[in-house]
Amino acid sequence: LSIVLFNIEVEPELNVNNMNNNNNNNNNNILSNSQEIDKIMCTNCLKNVPIQNHRMHEIFCSKNNKRCNYKNCNIVLRKEEFENHKHCDICDKAMDASMIDKHKEIFHTEIV
């Protein structure tokens, strides 16, 4: 025998007069209200995170991740991976640093 308890906080907008007539609509309201969570944007990765997790997320995110500020790249990578993230100085395409020379040779060298 096991007992499972759920702690669900929902603020349903129920109209007592319409409970019998529109029971299905009221269930939809409850679901949509429970899914609406206030969010705030992380200044490091630019993702929207729930307000209650925001402070912890930002601390972890800024400690472990780095966002590329090159033009409109905005990719977020782990700090140890960021060292290898480079952009072509001709076409601005992002790639691994080890691929820059090969990329320039294939895409930016004139064929004579």
SEDO-281617 format. One record per atom (N, C-alpha, C): residue number from 1; x negated, y negated, z negated; atom name; residue in three letters. Coordinates in steps of 0.2 Angstrom, whole numbers, plus 5000, padded with zeros to 4 digits. Last residue first. Layout:
BEGIN
{seq:NUM xx:X yy:Y zz:Z atom:CA type:ALA};
...
END
This chain:
BEGIN
{seq:112 xx:4792 yy:4854 zz:5302 atom:N type:VAL};
{seq:112 xx:4789 yy:4851 zz:5308 atom:CA type:VAL};
{seq:112 xx:4789 yy:4856 zz:5313 atom:C type:VAL};
{seq:111 xx:4803 yy:4850 zz:5289 atom:N type:ILE};
{seq:111 xx:4801 yy:4855 zz:5293 atom:CA type:ILE};
{seq:111 xx:4798 yy:4852 zz:5300 atom:C type:ILE};
{seq:110 xx:4800 yy:4841 zz:5274 atom:N type:GLU};
{seq:110 xx:4802 yy:4841 zz:5282 atom:CA type:GLU};
{seq:110 xx:4799 yy:4847 zz:5285 atom:C type:GLU};
{seq:109 xx:4806 yy:4845 zz:5259 atom:N type:THR};
{seq:109 xx:4800 yy:4845 zz:5263 atom:CA type:THR};
{seq:109 xx:4803 yy:4845 zz:5270 atom:C type:THR};
{seq:108 xx:4817 yy:4847 zz:5250 atom:N type:HIS};
{seq:108 xx:4815 yy:4840 zz:5251 atom:CA type:HIS};
{seq:108 xx:4808 yy:4840 zz:5256 atom:C type:HIS};
{seq:107 xx:4820 yy:4860 zz:5248 atom:N type:PHE};
{seq:107 xx:4826 yy:4856 zz:5249 atom:CA type:PHE};
{seq:107 xx:4823 yy:4849 zz:5252 atom:C type:PHE};
{seq:106 xx:4808 yy:4868 zz:5245 atom:N type:ILE};
{seq:106 xx:4814 yy:4870 zz:5250 atom:CA type:ILE};
{seq:106 xx:4818 yy:4865 zz:5252 atom:C type:ILE};
{seq:105 xx:4800 yy:4859 zz:5238 atom:N type:GLU};
{seq:105 xx:4798 yy:4862 zz:5244 atom:CA type:GLU};
{seq:105 xx:4803 yy:4865 zz:5248 atom:C type:GLU};
{seq:104 xx:4809 yy:4856 zz:5227 atom:N type:LYS};
{seq:104 xx:4806 yy:4851 zz:5231 atom:CA type:LYS};
{seq:104 xx:4804 yy:4854 zz:5238 atom:C type:LYS};
{seq:103 xx:4810 yy:4869 zz:5221 atom:N type:HIS};
{seq:103 xx:4816 yy:4865 zz:5224 atom:CA type:HIS};
{seq:103 xx:4814 yy:4860 zz:5229 atom:C type:HIS};
{seq:102 xx:4797 yy:4872 zz:5217 atom:N type:LYS};
{seq:102 xx:4800 yy:4876 zz:5222 atom:CA type:LYS};
{seq:102 xx:4806 yy:4872 zz:5226 atom:C type:LYS};
{seq:101 xx:4795 yy:4862 zz:5208 atom:N type:ASP};
{seq:101 xx:4791 yy:4862 zz:5214 atom:CA type:ASP};
{seq:101 xx:4794 yy:4866 zz:5219 atom:C type:ASP};
{seq:100 xx:4806 yy:4865 zz:5198 atom:N type:ILE};
{seq:100 xx:4806 yy:4859 zz:5202 atom:CA type:ILE};
{seq:100 xx:4801 yy:4859 zz:5208 atom:C type:ILE};
{seq:99 xx:4806 yy:4877 zz:5191 atom:N type:MET};
{seq:99 xx:4809 yy:4877 zz:5197 atom:CA type:MET};
{seq:99 xx:4809 yy:4870 zz:5201 atom:C type:MET};
{seq:98 xx:4802 yy:4875 zz:5178 atom:N type:SER};
{seq:98 xx:4798 yy:4879 zz:5182 atom:CA type:SER};
{seq:98 xx:4801 yy:4879 zz:5189 atom:C type:SER};
{seq:97 xx:4813 yy:4867 zz:5172 atom:N type:ALA};
{seq:97 xx:4806 yy:4864 zz:5174 atom:CA type:ALA};
{seq:97 xx:4802 yy:4868 zz:5179 atom:C type:ALA};
{seq:96 xx:4829 yy:4871 zz:5179 atom:N type:ASP};
{seq:96 xx:4823 yy:4873 zz:5174 atom:CA type:ASP};
{seq:96 xx:4817 yy:4869 zz:5177 atom:C type:ASP};
{seq:95 xx:4839 yy:4856 zz:5183 atom:N type:MET};
{seq:95 xx:4836 yy:4863 zz:5184 atom:CA type:MET};
{seq:95 xx:4831 yy:4864 zz:5179 atom:C type:MET};
{seq:94 xx:4849 yy:4844 zz:5192 atom:N type:ALA};
{seq:94 xx:4846 yy:4847 zz:5185 atom:CA type:ALA};
{seq:94 xx:4844 yy:4854 zz:5186 atom:C type:ALA};
{seq:93 xx:4847 yy:4833 zz:5205 atom:N type:LYS};
{seq:93 xx:4849 yy:4839 zz:5202 atom:CA type:LYS};
{seq:93 xx:4846 yy:4842 zz:5196 atom:C type:LYS};
{seq:92 xx:4842 yy:4821 zz:5210 atom:N type:ASP};
{seq:92 xx:4844 yy:4821 zz:5203 atom:CA type:ASP};
{seq:92 xx:4847 yy:4827 zz:5201 atom:C type:ASP};
{seq:91 xx:4834 yy:4820 zz:5222 atom:N type:CYS};
{seq:91 xx:4842 yy:4821 zz:5222 atom:CA type:CYS};
{seq:91 xx:4845 yy:4821 zz:5215 atom:C type:CYS};
{seq:90 xx:4821 yy:4816 zz:5217 atom:N type:ILE};
{seq:90 xx:4824 yy:4814 zz:5224 atom:CA type:ILE};
{seq:90 xx:4832 yy:4814 zz:5224 atom:C type:ILE};
{seq:89 xx:4818 yy:4821 zz:5205 atom:N type:ASP};
{seq:89 xx:4817 yy:4814 zz:5206 atom:CA type:ASP};
{seq:89 xx:4820 yy:4811 zz:5213 atom:C type:ASP};
{seq:88 xx:4827 yy:4833 zz:5197 atom:N type:CYS};
{seq:88 xx:4824 yy:4831 zz:5203 atom:CA type:CYS};
{seq:88 xx:4824 yy:4824 zz:5204 atom:C type:CYS};
{seq:87 xx:4826 yy:4835 zz:5180 atom:N type:HIS};
{seq:87 xx:4830 yy:4833 zz:5185 atom:CA type:HIS};
{seq:87 xx:4825 yy:4831 zz:5191 atom:C type:HIS};
{seq:86 xx:4825 yy:4848 zz:5167 atom:N type:LYS};
{seq:86 xx:4822 yy:4843 zz:5171 atom:CA type:LYS};
{seq:86 xx:4827 yy:4841 zz:5177 atom:C type:LYS};
{seq:85 xx:4823 yy:4857 zz:5153 atom:N type:HIS};
{seq:85 xx:4828 yy:4854 zz:5157 atom:CA type:HIS};
{seq:85 xx:4825 yy:4848 zz:5161 atom:C type:HIS};
{seq:84 xx:4814 yy:4862 zz:5144 atom:N type:ASN};
{seq:84 xx:4813 yy:4865 zz:5151 atom:CA type:ASN};
{seq:84 xx:4819 yy:4862 zz:5156 atom:C type:ASN};
{seq:83 xx:4817 yy:4856 zz:5132 atom:N type:GLU};
{seq:83 xx:4811 yy:4855 zz:5135 atom:CA type:GLU};
{seq:83 xx:4810 yy:4857 zz:5142 atom:C type:GLU};
{seq:82 xx:4829 yy:4862 zz:5128 atom:N type:PHE};
{seq:82 xx:4829 yy:4856 zz:5132 atom:CA type:PHE};
{seq:82 xx:4823 yy:4854 zz:5135 atom:C type:PHE};
{seq:81 xx:4828 yy:4873 zz:5121 atom:N type:GLU};
{seq:81 xx:4829 yy:4874 zz:5128 atom:CA type:GLU};
{seq:81 xx:4828 yy:4868 zz:5132 atom:C type:GLU};
{seq:80 xx:4826 yy:4868 zz:5108 atom:N type:GLU};
{seq:80 xx:4821 yy:4872 zz:5111 atom:CA type:GLU};
{seq:80 xx:4822 yy:4873 zz:5118 atom:C type:GLU};
{seq:79 xx:4839 yy:4862 zz:5106 atom:N type:LYS};
{seq:79 xx:4833 yy:4858 zz:5107 atom:CA type:LYS};
{seq:79 xx:4827 yy:4862 zz:5110 atom:C type:LYS};
{seq:78 xx:4852 yy:4868 zz:5117 atom:N type:ARG};
{seq:78 xx:4848 yy:4869 zz:5111 atom:CA type:ARG};
{seq:78 xx:4842 yy:4865 zz:5112 atom:C type:ARG};
{seq:77 xx:4861 yy:4855 zz:5127 atom:N type:LEU};
{seq:77 xx:4857 yy:4861 zz:5126 atom:CA type:LEU};
{seq:77 xx:4854 yy:4862 zz:5119 atom:C type:LEU};
{seq:76 xx:4873 yy:4848 zz:5136 atom:N type:VAL};
{seq:76 xx:4871 yy:4849 zz:5129 atom:CA type:VAL};
{seq:76 xx:4867 yy:4855 zz:5129 atom:C type:VAL};
{seq:75 xx:4873 yy:4836 zz:5149 atom:N type:ILE};
{seq:75 xx:4873 yy:4843 zz:5147 atom:CA type:ILE};
{seq:75 xx:4870 yy:4843 zz:5140 atom:C type:ILE};
{seq:74 xx:4874 yy:4823 zz:5155 atom:N type:ASN};
{seq:74 xx:4877 yy:4824 zz:5148 atom:CA type:ASN};
{seq:74 xx:4878 yy:4832 zz:5146 atom:C type:ASN};
{seq:73 xx:4872 yy:4817 zz:5168 atom:N type:CYS};
{seq:73 xx:4871 yy:4824 zz:5167 atom:CA type:CYS};
{seq:73 xx:4875 yy:4826 zz:5161 atom:C type:CYS};
{seq:72 xx:4873 yy:4804 zz:5174 atom:N type:ASN};
{seq:72 xx:4879 yy:4807 zz:5172 atom:CA type:ASN};
{seq:72 xx:4878 yy:4814 zz:5170 atom:C type:ASN};
{seq:71 xx:4857 yy:4799 zz:5169 atom:N type:LYS};
{seq:71 xx:4863 yy:4797 zz:5173 atom:CA type:LYS};
{seq:71 xx:4869 yy:4800 zz:5170 atom:C type:LYS};
{seq:70 xx:4851 yy:4808 zz:5156 atom:N type:TYR};
{seq:70 xx:4850 yy:4806 zz:5163 atom:CA type:TYR};
{seq:70 xx:4856 yy:4805 zz:5167 atom:C type:TYR};
{seq:69 xx:4853 yy:4812 zz:5143 atom:N type:ASN};
{seq:69 xx:4856 yy:4806 zz:5145 atom:CA type:ASN};
{seq:69 xx:4854 yy:4803 zz:5152 atom:C type:ASN};
{seq:68 xx:4857 yy:4828 zz:5136 atom:N type:CYS};
{seq:68 xx:4854 yy:4824 zz:5142 atom:CA type:CYS};
{seq:68 xx:4857 yy:4818 zz:5144 atom:C type:CYS};
{seq:67 xx:4858 yy:4831 zz:5119 atom:N type:ARG};
{seq:67 xx:4862 yy:4829 zz:5125 atom:CA type:ARG};
{seq:67 xx:4857 yy:4826 zz:5130 atom:C type:ARG};
{seq:66 xx:4853 yy:4844 zz:5109 atom:N type:LYS};
{seq:66 xx:4851 yy:4838 zz:5112 atom:CA type:LYS};
{seq:66 xx:4855 yy:4837 zz:5118 atom:C type:LYS};
{seq:65 xx:4855 yy:4853 zz:5093 atom:N type:ASN};
{seq:65 xx:4857 yy:4852 zz:5100 atom:CA type:ASN};
{seq:65 xx:4854 yy:4845 zz:5102 atom:C type:ASN};
{seq:64 xx:4853 yy:4854 zz:5079 atom:N type:ASN};
{seq:64 xx:4851 yy:4859 zz:5084 atom:CA type:ASN};
{seq:64 xx:4852 yy:4858 zz:5091 atom:C type:ASN};
{seq:63 xx:4856 yy:4842 zz:5073 atom:N type:LYS};
{seq:63 xx:4850 yy:4845 zz:5071 atom:CA type:LYS};
{seq:63 xx:4848 yy:4851 zz:5076 atom:C type:LYS};
{seq:62 xx:4868 yy:4839 zz:5079 atom:N type:SER};
{seq:62 xx:4863 yy:4834 zz:5080 atom:CA type:SER};
{seq:62 xx:4856 yy:4837 zz:5077 atom:C type:SER};
{seq:61 xx:4876 yy:4850 zz:5074 atom:N type:CYS};
{seq:61 xx:4875 yy:4848 zz:5081 atom:CA type:CYS};
{seq:61 xx:4869 yy:4844 zz:5082 atom:C type:CYS};
{seq:60 xx:4876 yy:4849 zz:5060 atom:N type:PHE};
{seq:60 xx:4874 yy:4855 zz:5063 atom:CA type:PHE};
{seq:60 xx:4872 yy:4853 zz:5071 atom:C type:PHE};
{seq:59 xx:4882 yy:4836 zz:5059 atom:N type:ILE};
{seq:59 xx:4876 yy:4838 zz:5056 atom:CA type:ILE};
{seq:59 xx:4873 yy:4843 zz:5059 atom:C type:ILE};
{seq:58 xx:4894 yy:4838 zz:5066 atom:N type:GLU};
{seq:58 xx:4890 yy:4833 zz:5068 atom:CA type:GLU};
{seq:58 xx:4883 yy:4834 zz:5065 atom:C type:GLU};
{seq:57 xx:4901 yy:4848 zz:5058 atom:N type:HIS};
{seq:57 xx:4899 yy:4849 zz:5065 atom:CA type:HIS};
{seq:57 xx:4894 yy:4844 zz:5068 atom:C type:HIS};
{seq:56 xx:4903 yy:4841 zz:5046 atom:N type:MET};
{seq:56 xx:4899 yy:4847 zz:5046 atom:CA type:MET};
{seq:56 xx:4896 yy:4849 zz:5053 atom:C type:MET};
{seq:55 xx:4912 yy:4831 zz:5051 atom:N type:ARG};
{seq:55 xx:4905 yy:4829 zz:5047 atom:CA type:ARG};
{seq:55 xx:4900 yy:4835 zz:5048 atom:C type:ARG};
{seq:54 xx:4923 yy:4839 zz:5056 atom:N type:HIS};
{seq:54 xx:4919 yy:4834 zz:5060 atom:CA type:HIS};
{seq:54 xx:4912 yy:4833 zz:5057 atom:C type:HIS};
{seq:53 xx:4932 yy:4846 zz:5051 atom:N type:ASN};
{seq:53 xx:4926 yy:4850 zz:5052 atom:CA type:ASN};
{seq:53 xx:4921 yy:4845 zz:5055 atom:C type:ASN};
{seq:52 xx:4943 yy:4838 zz:5050 atom:N type:GLN};
{seq:52 xx:4941 yy:4841 zz:5044 atom:CA type:GLN};
{seq:52 xx:4934 yy:4845 zz:5045 atom:C type:GLN};
{seq:51 xx:4946 yy:4834 zz:5063 atom:N type:ILE};
{seq:51 xx:4943 yy:4829 zz:5058 atom:CA type:ILE};
{seq:51 xx:4940 yy:4833 zz:5052 atom:C type:ILE};
{seq:50 xx:4940 yy:4845 zz:5076 atom:N type:PRO};
{seq:50 xx:4945 yy:4843 zz:5071 atom:CA type:PRO};
{seq:50 xx:4942 yy:4839 zz:5066 atom:C type:PRO};
{seq:49 xx:4932 yy:4838 zz:5090 atom:N type:VAL};
{seq:49 xx:4932 yy:4843 zz:5085 atom:CA type:VAL};
{seq:49 xx:4937 yy:4840 zz:5079 atom:C type:VAL};
{seq:48 xx:4927 yy:4835 zz:5106 atom:N type:ASN};
{seq:48 xx:4932 yy:4834 zz:5101 atom:CA type:ASN};
{seq:48 xx:4933 yy:4839 zz:5096 atom:C type:ASN};
{seq:47 xx:4910 yy:4832 zz:5111 atom:N type:LYS};
{seq:47 xx:4916 yy:4837 zz:5111 atom:CA type:LYS};
{seq:47 xx:4921 yy:4834 zz:5105 atom:C type:LYS};
{seq:46 xx:4898 yy:4825 zz:5112 atom:N type:LEU};
{seq:46 xx:4904 yy:4822 zz:5115 atom:CA type:LEU};
{seq:46 xx:4910 yy:4827 zz:5115 atom:C type:LEU};
{seq:45 xx:4887 yy:4829 zz:5105 atom:N type:CYS};
{seq:45 xx:4889 yy:4833 zz:5111 atom:CA type:CYS};
{seq:45 xx:4895 yy:4831 zz:5115 atom:C type:CYS};
{seq:44 xx:4886 yy:4817 zz:5097 atom:N type:ASN};
{seq:44 xx:4880 yy:4821 zz:5100 atom:CA type:ASN};
{seq:44 xx:4882 yy:4824 zz:5106 atom:C type:ASN};
{seq:43 xx:4897 yy:4812 zz:5091 atom:N type:THR};
{seq:43 xx:4893 yy:4808 zz:5095 atom:CA type:THR};
{seq:43 xx:4887 yy:4811 zz:5098 atom:C type:THR};
{seq:42 xx:4912 yy:4821 zz:5093 atom:N type:CYS};
{seq:42 xx:4906 yy:4821 zz:5091 atom:CA type:CYS};
{seq:42 xx:4901 yy:4816 zz:5095 atom:C type:CYS};
{seq:41 xx:4928 yy:4813 zz:5091 atom:N type:MET};
{seq:41 xx:4923 yy:4815 zz:5096 atom:CA type:MET};
{seq:41 xx:4916 yy:4815 zz:5092 atom:C type:MET};
{seq:40 xx:4942 yy:4821 zz:5082 atom:N type:ILE};
{seq:40 xx:4937 yy:4815 zz:5083 atom:CA type:ILE};
{seq:40 xx:4931 yy:4818 zz:5087 atom:C type:ILE};
{seq:39 xx:4959 yy:4826 zz:5080 atom:N type:LYS};
{seq:39 xx:4952 yy:4827 zz:5082 atom:CA type:LYS};
{seq:39 xx:4948 yy:4821 zz:5083 atom:C type:LYS};
{seq:38 xx:4973 yy:4833 zz:5072 atom:N type:ASP};
{seq:38 xx:4969 yy:4827 zz:5074 atom:CA type:ASP};
{seq:38 xx:4962 yy:4828 zz:5075 atom:C type:ASP};
{seq:37 xx:4982 yy:4845 zz:5080 atom:N type:ILE};
{seq:37 xx:4977 yy:4844 zz:5075 atom:CA type:ILE};
{seq:37 xx:4973 yy:4837 zz:5077 atom:C type:ILE};
{seq:36 xx:4996 yy:4853 zz:5085 atom:N type:GLU};
{seq:36 xx:4993 yy:4847 zz:5085 atom:CA type:GLU};
{seq:36 xx:4988 yy:4845 zz:5079 atom:C type:GLU};
{seq:35 xx:5001 yy:4865 zz:5082 atom:N type:GLN};
{seq:35 xx:4995 yy:4866 zz:5086 atom:CA type:GLN};
{seq:35 xx:4992 yy:4859 zz:5086 atom:C type:GLN};
{seq:34 xx:5012 yy:4863 zz:5074 atom:N type:SER};
{seq:34 xx:5007 yy:4866 zz:5071 atom:CA type:SER};
{seq:34 xx:5001 yy:4866 zz:5075 atom:C type:SER};
{seq:33 xx:5021 yy:4857 zz:5084 atom:N type:ASN};
{seq:33 xx:5018 yy:4853 zz:5079 atom:CA type:ASN};
{seq:33 xx:5012 yy:4856 zz:5075 atom:C type:ASN};
{seq:32 xx:5023 yy:4868 zz:5093 atom:N type:SER};
{seq:32 xx:5019 yy:4863 zz:5095 atom:CA type:SER};
{seq:32 xx:5017 yy:4858 zz:5090 atom:C type:SER};
{seq:31 xx:5030 yy:4877 zz:5084 atom:N type:LEU};
{seq:31 xx:5024 yy:4879 zz:5087 atom:CA type:LEU};
{seq:31 xx:5020 yy:4873 zz:5089 atom:C type:LEU};
{seq:30 xx:5041 yy:4869 zz:5081 atom:N type:ILE};
{seq:30 xx:5037 yy:4871 zz:5075 atom:CA type:ILE};
{seq:30 xx:5030 yy:4873 zz:5078 atom:C type:ILE};
{seq:29 xx:5047 yy:4867 zz:5093 atom:N type:ASN};
{seq:29 xx:5045 yy:4861 zz:5090 atom:CA type:ASN};
{seq:29 xx:5040 yy:4863 zz:5084 atom:C type:ASN};
{seq:28 xx:5051 yy:4880 zz:5096 atom:N type:ASN};
{seq:28 xx:5046 yy:4877 zz:5100 atom:CA type:ASN};
{seq:28 xx:5043 yy:4871 zz:5097 atom:C type:ASN};
{seq:27 xx:5061 yy:4882 zz:5086 atom:N type:ASN};
{seq:27 xx:5055 yy:4886 zz:5086 atom:CA type:ASN};
{seq:27 xx:5050 yy:4883 zz:5090 atom:C type:ASN};
{seq:26 xx:5071 yy:4873 zz:5091 atom:N type:ASN};
{seq:26 xx:5067 yy:4872 zz:5084 atom:CA type:ASN};
{seq:26 xx:5061 yy:4876 zz:5084 atom:C type:ASN};
{seq:25 xx:5075 yy:4880 zz:5102 atom:N type:ASN};
{seq:25 xx:5071 yy:4873 zz:5103 atom:CA type:ASN};
{seq:25 xx:5068 yy:4871 zz:5096 atom:C type:ASN};
{seq:24 xx:5082 yy:4891 zz:5097 atom:N type:ASN};
{seq:24 xx:5076 yy:4892 zz:5101 atom:CA type:ASN};
{seq:24 xx:5072 yy:4885 zz:5102 atom:C type:ASN};
{seq:23 xx:5092 yy:4885 zz:5090 atom:N type:ASN};
{seq:23 xx:5087 yy:4889 zz:5086 atom:CA type:ASN};
{seq:23 xx:5081 yy:4889 zz:5090 atom:C type:ASN};
{seq:22 xx:5103 yy:4876 zz:5092 atom:N type:ASN};
{seq:22 xx:5097 yy:4876 zz:5096 atom:CA type:ASN};
{seq:22 xx:5091 yy:4879 zz:5092 atom:C type:ASN};
{seq:21 xx:5114 yy:4880 zz:5084 atom:N type:ASN};
{seq:21 xx:5115 yy:4878 zz:5091 atom:CA type:ASN};
{seq:21 xx:5109 yy:4879 zz:5095 atom:C type:ASN};
{seq:20 xx:5110 yy:4881 zz:5071 atom:N type:ASN};
{seq:20 xx:5113 yy:4887 zz:5074 atom:CA type:ASN};
{seq:20 xx:5114 yy:4886 zz:5082 atom:C type:ASN};
{seq:19 xx:5103 yy:4869 zz:5069 atom:N type:MET};
{seq:19 xx:5100 yy:4875 zz:5068 atom:CA type:MET};
{seq:19 xx:5103 yy:4881 zz:5071 atom:C type:MET};
{seq:18 xx:5108 yy:4856 zz:5070 atom:N type:ASN};
{seq:18 xx:5107 yy:4860 zz:5076 atom:CA type:ASN};
{seq:18 xx:5104 yy:4867 zz:5075 atom:C type:ASN};
{seq:17 xx:5109 yy:4852 zz:5056 atom:N type:ASN};
{seq:17 xx:5115 yy:4852 zz:5061 atom:CA type:ASN};
{seq:17 xx:5114 yy:4856 zz:5067 atom:C type:ASN};
{seq:16 xx:5096 yy:4852 zz:5052 atom:N type:VAL};
{seq:16 xx:5101 yy:4856 zz:5049 atom:CA type:VAL};
{seq:16 xx:5107 yy:4857 zz:5054 atom:C type:VAL};
{seq:15 xx:5082 yy:4850 zz:5062 atom:N type:ASN};
{seq:15 xx:5088 yy:4847 zz:5061 atom:CA type:ASN};
{seq:15 xx:5094 yy:4852 zz:5058 atom:C type:ASN};
{seq:14 xx:5065 yy:4851 zz:5058 atom:N type:LEU};
{seq:14 xx:5071 yy:4854 zz:5059 atom:CA type:LEU};
{seq:14 xx:5077 yy:4850 zz:5058 atom:C type:LEU};
{seq:13 xx:5050 yy:4850 zz:5061 atom:N type:GLU};
{seq:13 xx:5055 yy:4845 zz:5062 atom:CA type:GLU};
{seq:13 xx:5062 yy:4849 zz:5063 atom:C type:GLU};
{seq:12 xx:5038 yy:4857 zz:5050 atom:N type:PRO};
{seq:12 xx:5043 yy:4858 zz:5055 atom:CA type:PRO};
{seq:12 xx:5048 yy:4852 zz:5055 atom:C type:PRO};
{seq:11 xx:5023 yy:4858 zz:5046 atom:N type:GLU};
{seq:11 xx:5028 yy:4853 zz:5045 atom:CA type:GLU};
{seq:11 xx:5033 yy:4853 zz:5050 atom:C type:GLU};
{seq:10 xx:5014 yy:4871 zz:5039 atom:N type:VAL};
{seq:10 xx:5018 yy:4868 zz:5045 atom:CA type:VAL};
{seq:10 xx:5023 yy:4863 zz:5043 atom:C type:VAL};
{seq:9 xx:5002 yy:4880 zz:5034 atom:N type:GLU};
{seq:9 xx:5005 yy:4874 zz:5033 atom:CA type:GLU};
{seq:9 xx:5008 yy:4871 zz:5039 atom:C type:GLU};
{seq:8 xx:5001 yy:4896 zz:5028 atom:N type:ILE};
{seq:8 xx:5002 yy:4892 zz:5034 atom:CA type:ILE};
{seq:8 xx:5005 yy:4886 zz:5032 atom:C type:ILE};
{seq:7 xx:4993 yy:4909 zz:5022 atom:N type:ASN};
{seq:7 xx:4994 yy:4902 zz:5020 atom:CA type:ASN};
{seq:7 xx:4995 yy:4898 zz:5026 atom:C type:ASN};
{seq:6 xx:4999 yy:4925 zz:5019 atom:N type:PHE};
{seq:6 xx:4997 yy:4920 zz:5024 atom:CA type:PHE};
{seq:6 xx:4998 yy:4913 zz:5022 atom:C type:PHE};
{seq:5 xx:4995 yy:4940 zz:5013 atom:N type:LEU};
{seq:5 xx:4997 yy:4934 zz:5012 atom:CA type:LEU};
{seq:5 xx:4995 yy:4929 zz:5017 atom:C type:LEU};
{seq:4 xx:4998 yy:4957 zz:5012 atom:N type:VAL};
{seq:4 xx:4994 yy:4952 zz:5015 atom:CA type:VAL};
{seq:4 xx:4998 yy:4946 zz:5015 atom:C type:VAL};
{seq:3 xx:4996 yy:4972 zz:5003 atom:N type:ILE};
{seq:3 xx:5000 yy:4966 zz:5003 atom:CA type:ILE};
{seq:3 xx:4995 yy:4960 zz:5007 atom:C type:ILE};
{seq:2 xx:4997 yy:4989 zz:5005 atom:N type:SER};
{seq:2 xx:4993 yy:4983 zz:5005 atom:CA type:SER};
{seq:2 xx:4998 yy:4977 zz:5006 atom:C type:SER};
{seq:1 xx:4996 yy:5006 zz:5000 atom:N type:LEU};
{seq:1 xx:5000 yy:5000 zz:5000 atom:CA type:LEU};
{seq:1 xx:4996 yy:4994 zz:5000 atom:C type:LEU};
END
